[in-house]
Amino acid sequence: MSLLTNVMDHSLDEGYAEAAAARGGEHDSRIPRTLRGLLTLGAGLALVGAVVTVGAVNAHKAEPTLAKERDALIHRINDSNGTADHLQKEVQDLRRKVEDTQQQALPSGDAGAAGLTDQVGLGEVTGPGVKLVLEDAAGTGSGGNVDPRAGQGFSNSGRLRDRDLQLVVNGLWGSGAEAVSINGQRLTALSAIRAAGEAVLVDNRPLVPPYNIQAIGDGPKLLSAFENDMAGQYLRLLEEKYGIKSTLSAQKSLTLPAAVGVTLRTAQPVTPEPSPTPTPTPSGGSSTGPGGTPSGGSGTAESPGASVSPSVTRSVPTAKRRPTSGSAKTTTGTGAARP
């Protein structure tokens, strides 16, 4: 107890006081007292204050500039989309005029060519079918630059990707759909559904969710076949695991527009060649002309089979014509609309 009593009676405060007195005072500070030191300290503080002030002013000035640039960019995008929609409408109107002109130019023997325009997507189609609306899961945004399904398996993202739409569209084709469109864009055998960054493109045109998929066909049968198909099961898996919303219903009447940008790649109009022999041919694919007419004064009569009616020689941009036995066969260079 004597040691504790000694500590309580003689604390260390006296030692601290003596040490402070030895350093020049109990409340001594490290602030410089010379004129040079004070000037150096003042210059440093002024420099720090100037840097902070300039940074704050620049940040304040940059905010409205960035906002203006962002608004201008959004305005340009909206204007470009409006111009693209207007041009697409003009293209559709001109395409209808071309179709009307082609129908007037086609002879009666090529009436089957009109049905091919629906198959390749060159004409507007109307009929019963199904309507499928797909939407991203609630709470999913478009930012982050993250591919929701970057690997072989799924991720935890609830956003629809290009391969999801590919599988759904192929499922509709396989279930008996005769024509398919996504957000008003008609699909053909040459259509491409792909991704660019986080945007889904159909024929290089970006789509905005929700994705409205319409398919022409026997509505109830098409709906049942799609639900029992692998694509329908895949869609249910997306709903259960990732919260993606889908609404599938049969429709009594749907109207799908004509495809835009379909070009002829292979087929070319055929110019019939005259028969090398004067002997009449039994083929009924070409019409009989005025046989027996002297050619060039030689007295040689042309073969009736060598005379071709205007219905075969007339050039049609969307078909390749060949004289065949009994009828004129029409083929297209774009392929059938169904994959």
C-alpha angles and dihedrals in degrees: 000000000000090000092052091046091052091051092049094047097043108039124181094251092098091056092051090049092052091049091051092049090051090055092054105271142354095253098042115151135197095240109125115250100193122092093240092052092048091050091049092049092048092049091051093050091047091051093050091048092049093050092049092047094049092048092051092048093049092048090050092049093047095056098069091040093055091045091052092048091049092049091047091051092049090049091051091049092051091048091049092050091049091049091048091051091049092049091047090054090050090050091052091049092049090046090055089052090050090049091051090050091049092050090052091048096047114096122231091256090065098054089126090069089074090065092052092061089065092049095051093042098248094125137053113256132201129191147101121307145122134294121213121187116192123189135177119256118274114273097023116130134198097238134085099070089244123147104225092211104026096148137047092278134044127281127211093265121120096205124114115240133201094261090053090058090044092056093046093049092047088050090055091049090049092048092059106275114160097194132011134192134181118208090341096312115122116227123219136178088274097048118120127208110195143143130248108189104312095335123099113221130198111195089343092305116118119236127212121211138277091069111216108202118187126185129187116222144089097327103212095036092045092049093049093046092049094049091052093044124093089254091059091050090048090052092052089050090055090051095049100042104029106025095240110163122228134174119191122184139158116246129204094211133017130171119207120191125232118271118261123225100020108155132186109249110169115008119087132180111266121228106210116231121221117255112266092219128058090223113113112248122223092222113123095196094094126052121245115252131194097303122194095040112144112249117217092338093292093118093233113138120224119238115254087229091059093063112088124197120237089250089073100038095048111106116235115189096214102044143053113220127203125176108245134173111289099348145033112255117215124202130178131218098219100063129228119316093235113080 
